[in-house]
């Protein structure tokens, strides 16, 4: 059993040995939460929720109806559902989903993610590009990793900018979906024919 106090709330978690960081709350998650502010109007997605620390905390602060949690691992989802019950927020929407595949909503104001560290960047690429699509205008993605350059460059290319916080050996990234970035991503590629470019103007 893991006991932890986050944002002045006492929480308890149980985790399977096969789920990430089963003996204590991961330092990267703590770093991410240290730069996260939950607002009363937020709708939160805990992307890659593991056994549920971030989403359950968000639900305790905002209410169960303001939070969606998902993970590709059935064991993680099962643990998260059990931990939601343990922490008296049993009705959180917790889904088995490979990234955004089972997430249709595009009205999130805050997406939080501590992505898996893979040799390639296919998962964080999907997370970053998908987050831009699923956030409302003005919504924020907060992501934590141990790597800097690729994530910083990718977030800037998608969101148009990013704030970076270095905390205890981790990098927490905060990117906001802004109108100018949406317009930029809607522009047709320069090499398209005039006929194809005209379709973008309709």
The 8 nearest C-alpha neighbors of each residue, nearest first, counted from 0:
[[1, 13, 12, 2, 11, 14, 22, 23],
 [2, 0, 12, 11, 23, 13, 3, 22],
 [3, 1, 11, 10, 0, 12, 4, 9],
 [4, 2, 10, 9, 5, 11, 1, 24],
 [3, 5, 9, 8, 7, 10, 6, 2],
 [6, 4, 8, 7, 3, 9, 10, 56],
 [5, 7, 8, 4, 56, 9, 32, 33],
 [8, 6, 5, 4, 9, 10, 3, 60],
 [9, 7, 5, 4, 6, 10, 56, 3],
 [10, 8, 4, 3, 5, 7, 11, 2],
 [9, 11, 3, 2, 4, 8, 86, 12],
 [12, 10, 2, 1, 3, 86, 0, 9],
 [13, 11, 1, 82, 0, 14, 2, 10],
 [12, 14, 0, 1, 82, 78, 11, 15],
 [15, 13, 21, 78, 50, 16, 18, 12],
 [14, 16, 17, 18, 21, 13, 78, 74],
 [17, 15, 18, 21, 14, 19, 20, 22],
 [16, 18, 15, 19, 21, 74, 14, 75],
 [19, 17, 15, 16, 75, 21, 20, 14],
 [18, 20, 21, 49, 17, 16, 50, 25],
 [21, 19, 22, 25, 23, 24, 18, 16],
 [22, 20, 14, 16, 19, 23, 18, 15],
 [23, 21, 20, 1, 24, 14, 0, 16],
 [24, 22, 21, 1, 20, 25, 2, 3],
 [23, 25, 26, 20, 28, 22, 29, 52],
 [24, 26, 28, 27, 20, 23, 29, 19],
 [27, 25, 29, 28, 30, 24, 167, 169],
 [28, 26, 30, 29, 25, 169, 143, 31],
 [27, 29, 31, 25, 30, 26, 32, 113],
 [28, 30, 26, 32, 27, 31, 33, 25],
 [31, 29, 27, 33, 28, 32, 166, 26],
 [32, 30, 28, 33, 29, 171, 34, 143],
 [31, 33, 35, 29, 34, 30, 28, 53],
 [32, 34, 30, 31, 35, 29, 36, 28],
 [35, 33, 32, 31, 36, 30, 171, 164],
 [36, 34, 32, 33, 37, 31, 141, 111],
 [35, 37, 38, 34, 32, 33, 109, 6],
 [36, 38, 35, 41, 39, 57, 60, 61],
 [37, 39, 41, 40, 36, 61, 42, 60],
 [40, 38, 41, 61, 37, 60, 42, 62],
 [41, 39, 38, 42, 61, 108, 37, 65],
 [42, 40, 38, 108, 39, 43, 109, 37],
 [41, 43, 65, 107, 108, 66, 109, 40],
 [44, 42, 66, 109, 110, 107, 41, 65],
 [43, 45, 110, 67, 68, 46, 66, 111],
 [46, 44, 68, 111, 54, 48, 110, 112],
 [45, 47, 112, 48, 69, 44, 111, 68],
 [48, 46, 70, 69, 49, 45, 112, 114],
 [47, 49, 51, 45, 46, 70, 69, 68],
 [50, 48, 75, 51, 47, 70, 19, 18],
 [51, 49, 79, 78, 75, 48, 14, 52],
 [50, 52, 79, 48, 49, 54, 55, 53],
 [51, 53, 55, 54, 56, 50, 48, 24],
 [54, 52, 56, 55, 51, 57, 45, 48],
 [53, 55, 57, 45, 56, 51, 52, 68],
 [54, 56, 58, 57, 52, 53, 51, 83],
 [55, 57, 59, 53, 54, 58, 52, 60],
 [56, 58, 54, 60, 55, 59, 61, 53],
 [59, 57, 62, 63, 55, 61, 60, 56],
 [58, 60, 56, 57, 62, 61, 55, 88],
 [59, 61, 57, 58, 62, 56, 37, 39],
 [62, 60, 58, 57, 59, 39, 65, 63],
 [63, 61, 58, 64, 65, 59, 60, 66],
 [62, 64, 58, 91, 65, 66, 90, 88],
 [63, 65, 62, 66, 91, 58, 92, 90],
 [66, 64, 42, 63, 62, 43, 61, 58],
 [67, 65, 43, 64, 63, 42, 44, 58],
 [66, 68, 44, 92, 93, 43, 45, 91],
 [69, 67, 93, 45, 44, 48, 54, 94],
 [70, 68, 94, 93, 48, 46, 47, 95],
 [69, 71, 47, 95, 96, 72, 48, 76],
 [70, 72, 97, 96, 95, 73, 98, 47],
 [73, 71, 75, 74, 70, 76, 95, 49],
 [72, 74, 76, 75, 77, 95, 71, 70],
 [75, 73, 77, 72, 76, 78, 18, 15],
 [74, 76, 49, 78, 50, 72, 73, 77],
 [75, 77, 79, 73, 78, 74, 80, 70],
 [76, 78, 74, 80, 75, 79, 73, 81],
 [79, 77, 50, 75, 81, 76, 80, 82],
 [80, 78, 50, 51, 82, 76, 81, 77],
 [79, 81, 83, 77, 82, 78, 76, 84],
 [82, 80, 78, 84, 83, 79, 77, 85],
 [83, 81, 85, 79, 84, 80, 12, 78],
 [82, 84, 89, 88, 80, 86, 81, 85],
 [83, 85, 89, 87, 81, 82, 86, 88],
 [86, 84, 82, 83, 87, 81, 11, 12],
 [85, 87, 83, 84, 88, 82, 10, 11],
 [88, 86, 84, 85, 89, 83, 59, 82],
 [87, 89, 83, 86, 84, 90, 63, 91],
 [90, 88, 84, 83, 87, 91, 80, 86],
 [89, 91, 88, 63, 92, 83, 64, 84],
 [92, 90, 63, 89, 93, 66, 88, 67],
 [91, 93, 67, 68, 90, 94, 66, 64],
 [94, 92, 68, 69, 91, 67, 76, 80],
 [95, 93, 69, 96, 68, 92, 70, 76],
 [94, 96, 70, 69, 71, 76, 73, 72],
 [97, 95, 71, 101, 70, 98, 69, 100],
 [98, 96, 71, 100, 99, 70, 95, 101],
 [97, 99, 96, 100, 126, 71, 46, 70],
 [98, 100, 102, 101, 97, 96, 129, 103],
 [99, 101, 97, 102, 98, 96, 103, 95],
 [100, 102, 96, 99, 103, 97, 94, 95],
 [103, 101, 99, 100, 104, 96, 98, 105],
 [102, 104, 101, 105, 99, 100, 133, 106],
 [105, 103, 106, 102, 133, 107, 134, 101],
 [104, 106, 133, 134, 107, 103, 135, 132],
 [107, 105, 135, 134, 104, 133, 108, 42],
 [106, 108, 134, 42, 109, 135, 43, 105],
 [107, 109, 138, 42, 41, 134, 135, 139],
 [108, 110, 43, 139, 107, 138, 140, 42],
 [111, 109, 44, 140, 43, 45, 141, 139],
 [112, 110, 141, 45, 142, 140, 46, 44],
 [113, 111, 142, 46, 114, 45, 47, 141],
 [112, 114, 143, 142, 28, 144, 115, 47],
 [115, 113, 112, 123, 116, 47, 144, 143],
 [116, 114, 117, 113, 122, 123, 47, 144],
 [115, 117, 114, 118, 144, 120, 145, 119],
 [118, 116, 119, 115, 120, 122, 121, 114],
 [117, 119, 120, 116, 121, 115, 122, 123],
 [120, 118, 117, 121, 122, 116, 123, 124],
 [119, 121, 123, 122, 124, 117, 118, 116],
 [120, 122, 124, 123, 119, 125, 117, 126],
 [121, 123, 125, 124, 120, 126, 114, 115],
 [122, 124, 126, 125, 120, 121, 127, 114],
 [125, 123, 121, 127, 122, 126, 120, 128],
 [124, 126, 122, 123, 128, 127, 129, 121],
 [127, 125, 123, 129, 124, 128, 130, 122],
 [128, 126, 130, 124, 129, 125, 123, 131],
 [129, 127, 131, 125, 130, 126, 124, 157],
 [130, 128, 132, 126, 131, 127, 125, 133],
 [129, 131, 133, 127, 132, 128, 126, 134],
 [130, 132, 128, 129, 134, 133, 127, 176],
 [133, 131, 129, 130, 134, 105, 128, 135],
 [134, 132, 105, 130, 131, 107, 129, 106],
 [135, 133, 107, 138, 131, 108, 106, 105],
 [134, 136, 106, 138, 108, 107, 137, 105],
 [135, 137, 138, 176, 177, 134, 178, 108],
 [136, 138, 176, 177, 175, 135, 139, 108],
 [139, 137, 108, 135, 134, 136, 176, 109],
 [140, 138, 175, 109, 174, 108, 176, 110],
 [139, 141, 110, 174, 173, 109, 111, 142],
 [142, 140, 173, 111, 172, 110, 139, 112],
 [141, 143, 112, 172, 171, 113, 111, 140],
 [142, 144, 171, 113, 170, 31, 172, 27],
 [145, 143, 170, 146, 169, 113, 171, 142],
 [144, 146, 169, 170, 168, 147, 143, 27],
 [147, 145, 144, 148, 170, 150, 149, 169],
 [148, 146, 150, 151, 149, 170, 145, 144],
 [147, 149, 151, 150, 152, 146, 153, 154],
 [148, 150, 152, 151, 147, 153, 146, 154],
 [151, 149, 153, 152, 148, 147, 154, 146],
 [150, 152, 148, 154, 149, 153, 147, 155],
 [153, 151, 155, 149, 150, 154, 148, 156],
 [154, 152, 156, 150, 155, 151, 149, 157],
 [155, 153, 157, 151, 156, 152, 158, 150],
 [154, 156, 160, 159, 152, 158, 153, 157],
 [155, 157, 153, 154, 159, 158, 152, 160],
 [158, 156, 154, 155, 159, 153, 128, 131],
 [159, 157, 155, 160, 154, 180, 176, 156],
 [160, 158, 155, 156, 180, 157, 154, 161],
 [161, 159, 155, 158, 174, 154, 162, 156],
 [160, 162, 174, 173, 155, 154, 163, 172],
 [161, 163, 173, 172, 174, 164, 160, 171],
 [162, 164, 172, 171, 161, 170, 173, 165],
 [165, 163, 171, 170, 166, 172, 162, 34],
 [166, 164, 170, 169, 171, 163, 168, 167],
 [165, 167, 169, 168, 30, 164, 170, 171],
 [168, 166, 169, 165, 30, 26, 27, 170],
 [167, 169, 166, 165, 145, 170, 27, 26],
 [170, 168, 145, 166, 167, 165, 144, 27],
 [169, 171, 165, 144, 143, 164, 145, 166],
 [170, 172, 143, 164, 31, 142, 163, 165],
 [173, 171, 163, 142, 141, 162, 143, 170],
 [172, 174, 141, 162, 161, 140, 163, 139],
 [175, 173, 161, 140, 139, 158, 160, 162],
 [174, 176, 139, 138, 137, 177, 140, 158],
 [177, 175, 137, 136, 138, 158, 139, 131],
 [176, 178, 180, 179, 137, 136, 175, 181],
 [177, 179, 181, 180, 182, 136, 176, 137],
 [178, 180, 182, 181, 177, 183, 159, 176],
 [181, 179, 183, 177, 178, 182, 159, 158],
 [180, 182, 178, 184, 179, 183, 185, 177],
 [183, 181, 185, 179, 180, 184, 178, 186],
 [182, 184, 180, 185, 181, 186, 179, 178],
 [185, 183, 181, 182, 186, 180, 157, 187],
 [186, 184, 182, 183, 181, 187, 199, 180],
 [185, 187, 183, 184, 182, 188, 199, 189],
 [188, 186, 196, 189, 185, 199, 191, 184],
 [187, 189, 190, 191, 186, 196, 185, 192],
 [188, 190, 191, 187, 192, 196, 186, 193],
 [191, 189, 188, 192, 187, 193, 196, 195],
 [192, 190, 189, 188, 195, 196, 193, 187],
 [191, 193, 195, 194, 196, 190, 189, 197],
 [192, 194, 196, 195, 197, 191, 198, 190],
 [195, 193, 197, 192, 196, 198, 191, 199],
 [196, 194, 192, 197, 198, 193, 191, 199],
 [195, 197, 193, 198, 194, 199, 187, 191],
 [196, 198, 200, 194, 195, 199, 193, 201],
 [199, 197, 196, 200, 195, 201, 194, 193],
 [200, 198, 197, 196, 201, 187, 186, 195],
 [199, 201, 197, 198, 196, 186, 187, 195],
 [200, 198, 199, 197, 196, 195, 194, 185]]
